[in-house]
Amino acid sequence: MLAMLAAGYWLGQRQLLTLQAQVQSEHQSSTQKTQAQIASLAAQSALLAQQVTILSSERDALVRQQNQAQQDLSAMRETVSFFESLLQSNDRSRIANFVACDLQAIEPGKYRYRLLLVQGTNRTDELLGRLQVNLQYLDAGKKGRISQGLDPLIPVKAKHYAKLEGELAPPAGASNLLMDVQFFGEEGNQVQASCQKKI
């Protein structure tokens, strides 16, 4: 009887050990699979991150190329417009004439003016004088005015034409802007050419 009990106990222990070993083996195998999956996902994530970085760099390069192309196109258009203005300027009776008079906002409270002053058709001497730029505006219902070319002076010295530009800084909330530009000859204060731009 004791022998049978001992044999049963031993058999039970063997089965228990076998079951424990099997469970441990399955657990180890499952852990290894999970770790392999994690490693695979990490590799895929790193690859995707690398691809995103490459695509982002390519996109930035394309944006820079597009911006440069737009700037080049704008410069070409400005050049064409410039020469068209020269060809159309045929006022023989005047010493000089403004054929371009532009005022554009750069940011609140800052504007850039661009001017093209062309010499009279029959003139062969040098274009000499000074420029005065005045800007009138309304700010909170009150009239205001700023000027450039009084102190210091804006000298003009050119042959055939002069491309002039600068910046004006009225109050940020200013409205009803009117730019009045005058070119004075080398001698005296007589206005030889003028133009206006309202925005």
ABEGO torsion letter per residue (X at the ends): XAAAAAAAAAAAAAAAAAAAAAAAAAAAAAAAAAAAAAAAAAAAAAAAAAAAAAAAAAAAAAAAAAAAAAAAAAAAAAAAAAAAAAAABABAABABBBABBBBBBABBGBBBBBBBBBBBAABABBBBEBBBBBBBBBBGGBBBBBBBGAOBBBBBBBBGBBBBBBBBBBBAABBGBBBBBBBBBABEABBABBBBBBX
